[in-house]
Amino acid sequence: MAEVQSQAPTVQEPERYYAELVQLDSGTAGSPQETLQESMNKGARQSWRLVGVVQDPTSPGGVFLVWDTTGFFSG
């Protein structure tokens, strides 16, 4: 019987979920609400579905937006 070796793919396939770090107190132009809205609009333009928001425990003012990039409702 011949052995078959599995080979790892050379190109990593994109995952279904994507976590985006958004800094709401970074001192950039605009309010935290504008910064958050801009990130949400960016995801919506890509037909992603927002499935969660998690506060970043390592940085004050940081939140992770968790996107479903390939689900039923996503592009």
N, C-alpha and C positions, 0 to 999 in steps of 0.2 A: 504494500500500500504506500503510495507516495504521500509525503507530508506536504501540507500547504501552509506556507507562512503568510500570516496576515501582515499587510503593510499599512502603516499609518499614512493617511492622506497627506500630501505635501501642502495642500492649501486648506486652511481651517475654514469649515463652513460657518456661516454666521449663525449665532444662537438666536433663539426665539425672543429672549428677554434682554433688555438693555437698560442699564442703570446710568443715569446722567446726573452728575453732581452739579448743583446750582448753588452758588454763593449769594445769599441774600443780603449780606452786610459787608460786601467787598469794597464799598466806597466808590463803586463805579457810578456813572451818571444814571440817574433815574432812581425811582423808589424800589423797594423790594417787590412790591406787587407788579411793577412794570417788568422787572427782571424775570419773575416767575411767569408772567403772561407771555413774554417773548419766547421762553423755553417751551411753554405749552403749545404756542402757535407753531413753533418749528417742528415739534413732533406731529401735530395735526396735519401740517402740510405734507408730511411723509406717510400719512394715513396710519400712524401708529395709535394704539389705544393705551391711555394712561391707566395702569392697573394698581399703582401704589405710590405713596409718598412716605419716605422714612427720613427722620432727622439724623444727620451725620453726627455720631457721638464724638468724633475727633476734632470737629471744628465748629465753633459757635456760629450760627447763621447759615450753616450749610444744610441742604436737604438733597436727598436722592429722589429723582423722579424715575419710577420703574415703568418702562414701556414694553408692551407686547408688540413686537415688530412683524410677526407673521401669523397671528391668530386669525380666528374667524372674521373678526371685524377689522383687522389690519390689512394693509396692502400687501 
